[in-house]
Amino acid sequence: MAKNKNIARDLFRLLNADKVLAEPEDRLCYAADATRYFAQRSPDAVVLPETTEDVSRVMKYAFARTIPVTPRGAGSGLSGGCTPIKGGIVLDMKRMNRIVEINLTNLVAQVEPGVVLAHFQRAVEKEKLFYPPDPQSMDVCTLGGNIATRAGGPRGVKYGATGNYVLGLEVVLPDGSVINTGGTCVKHSVGYDLTHLLTGSEGTLGVITRANLRLLPLPPARKTMVAVCETPEQAASLVTEIISQGAVPARLEFLLKSGIGLMNVYLANRLPMTGEAYLLMEIDGLPAQVREESGRIAAICAGMKVLETRVVEDDKEAESYWRARQNLNPILQAIFKRVISEDITVPRDKIPQLVQAMHEISVSLGIPLGLAGHAGDGNIHPTVLLAQVNEETEKKAAQAVERIIRTGLKLGGAISGEHGIGLHKSEFIELELGRTQIEVMKSIKKAIDPKGIMNPGKIWMEEAGL
Amino acid sequence: MSGDLGKYLEQIDKCSHCEFCQATCPSFREELVETLLARSRLLLIKACLIDRELTPSPRFRDIVDGCLMCGRCVEACPARIPVDEVVAAARGELNKGKFCHELRRRALTRFMANRGPDRMIAFAFAIAEKMGLWPPGIPQPVSAPVTGKLSGVVKSRGQERGRVVYYIGCAANSLDPVTARDVVQVFTENGIEVMVPPDLVCCGLPALAEGDLEEARGAVVRNLEILGGLDAEAIITDCSSCGMMLKVKSLSLIPAGHPLRATAEAVSGKVWEATEYLNGVGLSRKPGGLEVVYTYHEPCHRSFSPTMKDAPRALLASLPGSRFSELADPGQCCGAGGTFFLEHRDLSGRIRAKKLEDIKSTGAEVVISQCPACRAYLAAALPGKELLHPLSLLARAYGFRGGG
């Protein structure tokens, strides 16, 4: 408690009073992200910086006193990444929310990290430009958080994730110094690529205070389609079939019947509950291209004898399917006592095997396993669902998680596609990267953050130091 | 609904911290402090009043009182947690036995029964204004309500197409009688007979917002006893918040097993905001030309009926000569929050400032909205512009000016 009071007192001296929160109520509200169960303790204080200078001051102070600092965007992450498990200072970046520039000629935008993704997308779309990354929390999540976790979403299949759009960063380092990495040009071959080292670093190397993001021209036409499939296996094969025949939807989502049942609550034109699995797709591009591609996909669906293919003509109706899809994870969290969202990603041609393996895990452990995700890019989220939390179900959940992770790796995939490691997957990171690679990462961490104050306790396991 | 917060425990536990309420919560959007967010209010109400892990402090009180009760978080919430009801119950818990609250409660009781201020309350309001406690530009309610003048049946003009009961909101009743007259005019012009029953009381929402559930229930019961006995196809109201109370919240207050439950359900099924009802049955009289540029501010209490916010746009689209200029963010709160702005002038003012900018950039000279609090609060800061109920704009197109 004394520590909390001291830090708060110092911060009040350092910054305007309305940029610092230190009451117990405030601190409690910054303890967790969207995975409640990773919250371990409240921070000692919360700082709401408004400028790079504010951030730099806080970092200089924290560096001098060796106080942990955990940057935070919306707090909508799914890996416990922004939970201040060592206390210290939470840097809530949401007030740094200016879109500094949208450059129409260079197709580049400069933004502060607290800009909400959906606000940014609307702003660029007004200029007929397009920023594709679309994590499902897009109405609230911030660009800084997206960059720090390499966030992505359904559009990954055609457009990749956040990492593909970051051209340059302004970063405050742990000692308070400020660097500018990369730039605004698409080509950049100068020294080590610190831009993409910081991208995805989950706040463990520095604080992102500005970013240059690549933009695309806005596709003038789009169309949403739904394929109702007889079995999950059929839906999985359909994914591989669509892609191998050269059609690349902008979004290609795999959903189980149970997920559709939950989504139907939000849909005016409900989907039939006749299938066991569903593909929700969006095709975008020039009007002729959209017509041609959606026709081709409809033909593939017909050829594979799916139960029904729905082509949604009305834009508003189309939007409602994607909005319902956005709500799926939170609604599961409301129904089940605990929801563990896994984030493995596998090569696309392994989707049928993945679906089969998930089914086996669910049956052999007797535990419900949701399966919904971005099948088009191999990033399906197997979701462990616990109706009750007790020793037995927790044990089973842990077994399920381990088997899911190992399956993903065996199929040549990765343990996280878009959520990041945080606390959630640190115990498995070595399985994928191996000892040597982790040692390389740790020496980078040590070089940039010698005192280990940036978001401590994340990415790798605690006993391994830093 | 009962005063017992524990009843909401299961609902509170459904909050997954997904943070989706950040998209709509007006106090959060203004301050960008997560403590002032719907999900944080749930977390802290549980910690302070249910689990007793934290002692309710002045900061906690501010956080609970800092909710505008707009209900927009419920719309954004994938689990549809009734955050507004939880906050109301928490306020009730915090207000228990507080002397100041007891004074307010007594004043409120009189206000609600009277559907406007009696002489004593009017006197208190006048003192408040003199002392600078009343925000400038906001009209004070008058104690000569319009219901008395409109009570009874107003026959339709031309062929009768239907009959409705008109529940006049307290604001129209004692602040803005022109709106009440416009509603009656427009309906009767369109072949719909309007009955204004005497003796109705306030819908009860002000008491509910204070967490005074017994008082709120009392008002609902009184109104149900009258409305339940009337023969009408629909019960219309000019106020979106009264609509929400009569249609949705009344059912939470009159739970299954209550002797009036069946009446409450029957009445709830008939309640419509006036614009929405008229848009549903369609206009039988064509409006005349009206040279006006107008925009539409969606009231926060709109989700009780999914098409309520579309109705003004649809109904007025046919006004010859007029031009509709959409706000960039029509659904964003204006900061009024019923009477919230009286006690949170700074926060409300900052929320309103964004709305004002949005309104000014549309170039509209008239702003329509179905919420009388929004209209009064926005009008106070928009000299030269008019704030009208959608049906008042229609009334003008029929040639009635200022309540015919």
Contacts between the chains, C-beta under 8 A, distances in Angstrom:
chain1	res1	chain2	res2	distance
A	21	B	33	6.7
A	21	B	35	6.8
A	23	B	57	7.3
A	23	B	59	4.7
A	24	B	54	5.9
A	24	B	57	7.6
A	25	B	35	6.1
A	25	B	44	5.5
A	25	B	54	6.8
A	25	B	57	6.9
A	25	B	59	5.0
A	25	B	60	5.6
A	25	B	63	6.2
A	26	B	33	7.5
A	26	B	35	4.6
A	26	B	59	7.5
A	28	B	43	6.8
A	28	B	44	6.9
A	28	B	47	6.4
A	28	B	54	7.2
A	29	B	34	5.1
A	29	B	35	4.5
A	29	B	37	7.5
A	29	B	40	4.2
A	29	B	43	6.3
A	29	B	44	7.1
A	30	B	34	6.2
A	32	B	17	5.5
A	33	B	17	6.8
A	34	B	16	6.4
A	34	B	17	5.0
A	34	B	18	5.1
A	34	B	19	6.2
A	35	B	17	7.8
A	36	B	16	6.8
A	36	B	17	5.4
A	48	B	32	6.8
A	48	B	33	6.8
A	74	B	19	5.2
A	74	B	22	5.9
A	75	B	17	7.3
A	75	B	19	5.5
A	75	B	34	6.6
A	76	B	18	6.4
A	76	B	19	4.2
A	76	B	20	7.8
A	76	B	22	7.9
A	92	B	32	7.7
A	92	B	33	7.9
A	92	B	34	6.9
A	94	B	32	4.6
A	95	B	32	5.0
A	97	B	32	7.5
A	114	B	32	7.6
A	116	B	22	8.0
A	116	B	23	7.9
A	118	B	23	7.5
A	137	B	18	7.0
A	137	B	19	6.9
A	137	B	20	7.2
A	139	B	20	6.5
A	139	B	22	7.8
A	139	B	23	4.1
A	139	B	76	7.7
A	140	B	19	5.1
A	140	B	20	6.0
A	140	B	22	4.1
A	140	B	23	5.3
A	327	B	20	7.9
A	327	B	78	4.0
A	329	B	18	7.3
A	330	B	16	5.4
A	330	B	18	3.9
A	330	B	20	6.2
A	330	B	77	7.9
A	330	B	78	3.6
A	330	B	79	6.6
A	331	B	78	4.5
A	331	B	79	6.2
A	333	B	14	7.9
A	333	B	16	3.2
A	333	B	18	6.6
A	333	B	79	7.5
A	334	B	14	4.1
A	334	B	15	7.7
A	334	B	16	6.1
A	334	B	78	6.5
A	334	B	79	3.1
A	334	B	81	7.6
A	339	B	16	7.4
